[in-house]
Amino acid sequence: MQFHSTPTILRPRKALAAVALTALAGSILAAPPVSAAAPEGPGEGSCRTADDPSWSGWSNHEQVGQRLAQIEQTSGGRVDVEVVGHSPQSRELWAARVGTGDKVLLVTSAIHGNERTGTEALLGILKHLGSSGDAQTRRILNEITFVAMPMVNPDGGELNRRMNVRSWDETVAQFPQLAGAPRAWYHRLSGDGIDLPGYDLNRDFNPDLDYVPQAADLPGRDTDAGFFLSPESRAIRDVYVGLRAEKGAVDAYVDLHHMGPCDRLTGGEQDGRLISVSLDYPPLGVQDGAAYRPAWPALDQDKSRRYALTVANGLMAKYGNQSKLAAVGRYFHPDAREYAGQGRSAFALNGTGTVLFEVRGQQDDLGQKQHGMLVESVRTGVESLLAGLADGTVDRVDGDDFFDLPDYGWDTAAD
């Protein structure tokens, strides 16, 4: 699997294909073609979901642990796997680390338990980085410290649902100062048809990395920071804080997700086709998060856009601009969109360039139909950012060119 360099300057959208081919020729590692045996998704004109959706074929928590142990063992000490916390139902939360470079890339997957292409992709990347001995791979490892948390919501994953599993009573037992306070707005009593309480963990982050939950802050609002009420979000925070203390900064953070199955690109080379990958920078309200800058001056939205653009360029470089795997666009992000409680927002306010990576279709929508194809796209995207950080091209693209990527119709959506 290759790590893709990106063009120094991204040109307007009509020239993206030519730029992508140029980037491919200069990639750091030579990539084999996508296997002809890889599972194909539905035709370009269809986004029909399965009548009897299946989520078999995705690694469960136990299998992820086994694969991480095998990767660590066969790497000869190159990959280090650590248990960094436990879920409310006592499942291990792992962080796998490889590389010794000063630049740090942290990637999380499956914070929503039913979104797991990223889990499979990260396991593949870790295996490659842990076993390849060529000089070009060693160069990447010398420049980058790569930390992957491939399954950060294992309790939700075992139920094939978005939320974790944690009651409000369990929360108050851990934080007695919350007794009598209303529940946090992102805590639910059930989810995805399953009558168990839990949190949307992707709302449970706070840019104050030392924040302690306070009753006066509850229940909060969807535009506010979260409260670090669940052990999964605290484990991610602790990994981030530890890396920052060790290395001085976490340069980049990527959060891997899924989105709906039926959105189509508006504009660009693949106008009207089903979007396979959408990318985003932190949703922090109007004027690029201007309201946050007095308290959080390290926020750099342009950096996050450069990093997202690097991912897009790598996908188009590898697959060609007409491939389903290169049907790349911008995620839903009107100017006023604001979610300070997402991890990508909290870490961006601390100076990290952060990228949201969404692939088309939930795992239980499309089952195996696009399993191989979409795992491949996630892997390529993460590897593209690794390469761009290593060779510095992430700092030589123009962040404004992110807006030349097509969207999927949301510019014309009603308010």
N, C-alpha and C positions, 0 to 999 in steps of 0.2 A: 504494500500500500504506500502511496506516495504522499509526501508533504508538499503542498503547492506554494510556490512563490506567487505573488500578485504583481500586476503592473504598477509602476511607480506613479502614474497618473491615470485616473479613470476618465475616459472621454464620454461624451454624451451617449445616451442609450442606443442610438442607431449604430454606434460603432462598437458596442460591447462584444460582439462576436469576434471581431478582429483582435481586440485587445486580449480576449480570453485565449485565443490561439497563441498569441505571443507569449502570454504568461505560461502556458503549458510547456512551451519549448524551454523555458528557463526554470522549470520546477526543480526542487532540491533532490528528490528521489524519483526515479522512473517508476511509473505506475503501470500495472497490467491493465488491459481492458476489462470492463465489467463483464463478469461471466455470463455467457449466453444462457446458462442454466438458472440464473437468478430469477426468483419468482416475479412475474409481471403483474402489474395492477390492472384494473379495468381500463377499457379503451378511453381515449381522450374525450369522447362524447358522453361518458357515463361516470357518475359518482355514486351508483347504487350501493347501498350498504348490504351486508349479508343478512339474509332472512333469519338465519340461525347463527348469530355471531359466535365465533370461537376465539378464545384467547390462549389456547394451547400453543406450544411452540415458543413461548416467551420464557426466559429464565426466571424461576421463582427465587425467593430469598436464599433457600438452601443451596440451590445450584449456583447462584452468584458467589456465595461464599466458597464453594468448592472450586470454582474457576479462578477466583482470586488467589486461593491458596496454591493452586497449580502454577499460575503465572508467577507468583512470588518464588516458588521453589525452582522452576526452570530458568528463571532470570539470573541465577547465580549471584544474588544479592543486589541486582540492579533495581528491582522493584521492591518497595517496602509497603506492606499492607498492615494497617493499624485499625483496631476497633476504637472509634472516637466517641462512641455513645451507644445508647440503646433506645429503642422505640418504647412507647407506653406498654406494648405487649412483650417487651424484653428481647426483641430481635436486634442483632448487632447492626450498627451503622459503621460502614467501612470508609476509610480514605486510603487510596493507593497512590503512592508517590514514586516518581521516576525522574531522573535528571538532576543535575547539580547547578544549573545556571542561575544567574542573578535575577532573570526575569521569571515571573511567576504567573502561571495560568491555572486557575481553579475552575473545574467543571462539575456541575451537579446534574443528576438525572433522576427522573421519577419522583420529584417532589409532589406531583399528582400521581397517585398510585397506578392509574390505568394509562400511563403515558411512558412506554418503556423502550422505544427504539433506541433512545440514548443509552440505556443500560447495555444493550448488546453492542452498540458502537464503541463505547468506552472500554469494554472488555477486549474488543479486537485491537484497539489502539494500544492498550497496555501490553497485550501479548506481543505486538510488533515491536514496541519500544524496548521491551524487556529481553527480546531474543535476537534482534538484528545486530550484526557486528560490523557493518560497513562504515566507512569513514564519514559518510554523509549523515547517517543516523547519529553517530557519536557527536557530530557537530551540533545537531539539534539538542542533544542531551547536555552538552557543555554550555549551551546558551540558555536553556529553559529548565525550570523546575515545574513539572507537570503534576498536578494533584487532581485525581478523579474520585468523586463520590458517586458510584454508579447506581445506588438504590437508597435514596434518603427518606422514602416513605414506605417501608416494607409492610407495615400493617395494612395500609390502604392497598398496596400491591397484591397482597394475598387475597383480598376481597374484590379485586378488580374495580376499585372505585377511586375517585379523586381525593377524598379527604383521608386524614389519618383516623385513628380510633382513640379518643380520649374524652372522658366526661368532664363536665364543669366541676363536679365534686372532686375528682382527682386533681384538677388544677388548683382548687382552693386548698386542698390538703397540702399541696406543695408550697403554695403561696398564701399562708393564712391571712395576710393583710388584705386579701381580696374578699374575705367573708362579707356577705351582704351586698356586694357590688353586682351590678348587672353583668350578664355574660358579654364577652367580647363580641363585636358585631360579626366576626367571621367564624364564630363557633356555631355549629348546627347540631340539632338533635338526631338527624338522620341524613343520609346522602346516597344518591344513586340507587334508590330503592331498598337500601339496607338500613334497618332500624337500629343503628348504633351511632352515638354522638361522635363528633370529631371536629377538627379544624381544617380550613383551607390553609395549609402551611405556607403557601405563597403570599400570604398576607401578614405573616407573623414576625416580620423583621423590623428593626429600628436602626436608623443611622447612628444613634448613640449606642455604641457597642457594649457599654457598661450599664445599659438601662435595666432597672429592676421594676417589675410590674407594680403599678400603683392603682388603688381602687378609684382614685379621683380621675384617672385617665379613661376609665371604662364607661360605656361600651366602645367609644371611639367611632370613627366614620370611615367609609371606604377610601377616602382621600388621605387619611392620616397614617402615620407609622403604626406598626404593630407593637406587640408587647413581649415577645419571646416567651410565650406561654407553653410551648411544646418542646420536648427534648430534642426533636429532630432539627428544628430551626436553631436551637441553641448549639447543637453539635456543629452545624454548618458555620455559624458565627465563630465558634471556638477555633475551628480549623483556619478560618480566615484571619482571626486575630493572631494565632500562633505563627502563621506564615508572614504576616506583616511585621511581627516582632523580630522574627529571624532574618527576613530579607529586606526589611525597610519599607516594602510596598507589595501589594498584590496588583500586578500590572493589569490582568484581565480576568474576568469572570464570565462564564457562559452557563446559562440555564436552559436545559433541553426539555422541550415540551411537544405536545401534539395540538392540532387545531381541528376545525370542522372539515368534512370531506368534500364539500361541494363548491368552494370558492374558486372563481375564475379570474385570471389576470386581466387588468385593464391597461392597455398600452404595451409598448415594447415589442420585442421580436416574437413573443408567444401570446399575443393578445387573444383573449377568449379561451385560452387553454386552462385546464385545472391547475391551480398553483400547488406545487409540491413542497416548497420551503418558503416560509416567510420569516423575516428578520426584523429586529427592533432594537432601539436604544431606550434608555430609561424614561418611563412615562411620569414626568414630574411637573406637569402643568404648563402654563403659558410662558412664552418667551424663554424656552429652554431651561425651565426651572428657576427663573430669576428670583422668585420669592425665597428660595432656599440658600442662595449664594451668601448672604451676610453671615449666616450661621455655618455654612458648609462651603467655604471658598475653594475647596479642592475639586468640586464638581466640574467635569469637562465633558459636556455632551458631544462635542465634536470628536473627541477621542473614541467614545463609544460608537459613533457613526462610522468612523474609519475602521474600527474593528469589525463591525457588521458588514461593511463593504468588502473587507478582505475575505470574509467567509463567502459572500456572493461571488466575488471574482474567482475564487478557487473552485467553486462548484461549476461555474460556466467554463472555466479553463479546462477542467478535466472531461466534462461530458459533452461539450458543444452546446451551442445556444438553442438548438431545437430539441434536445433531449428532455424527457419528462423530469429527469433528475436535475436539470438546470432551469426548471420553471420556478424562478426565484423572484420574490417580490417583497414589499414592505408590509409589515404587520399593521393591524388597525391602530392608528395613532393620530387622531385629530389633536390639534394644538392643546386643547384644554384637558386631555386625558391625564389623570393623576392617580398614581398608586404608590405612595411613599412606603407602604408596608411590604412591598415585594423585595426579595433579596437583591435583585439587580439594581433597584433604586437605592436601597440602603448602602450597598457597597460603592455605588457610583458617587454618592454624596461624600464618601471617604476617599475619593480620588481614583478609584478603579474604573477602567473602561469595561463596560458590561454589555453583553449581547443576549437577547432572547432569540432562541432558535426553535421554530415551530414546524413540524412536518404534518402533512395532510392526513386527516382521519385518525380517530382514536383506535387503539389496538383492538377494541371489541366492535368497532364499526366495520372494519375491513379485514380483520383477522389476518390470515396468512397471505392474502392476495398481493399485498405490497410490502410484506415483511422484509425481504431481502433488499429490495430497491430502496426503501426509505432508511433502513439501517446504513446502507452504503452512503446515502446522501449525508446523514449525520456525521458519519466517520470522516468523510471528505471535508465537510465544513470545519470540524474541529481541527483536523490536520492542517487545513489551509491557514487557520489562525496561528497554530503552532509555528508554521513555517514563516509566516509574516512577522511574528514577534522575533523569531530567531535572526532573520536577515534584515530587519528594520523596515521592510516595505509597508508595514502598518502605519508608519509615521510619514510616508511619502505619498499616500493617496489623499485625495481631497474629500474631506468629510461631507461637503455639500453635494457631492456626486451620489451620495446615498439616496437623495431624493429623486434621482433619475431612474432608480429602479421602479418598475411598475407596481401599482398597488392591486387590490382586488375589489375595486369599486367603491371603497369607503369614502373617497373624497366627495362623492355626490350623495352620500347618505343623509337622510333628514336629521336635524338636530335632536 
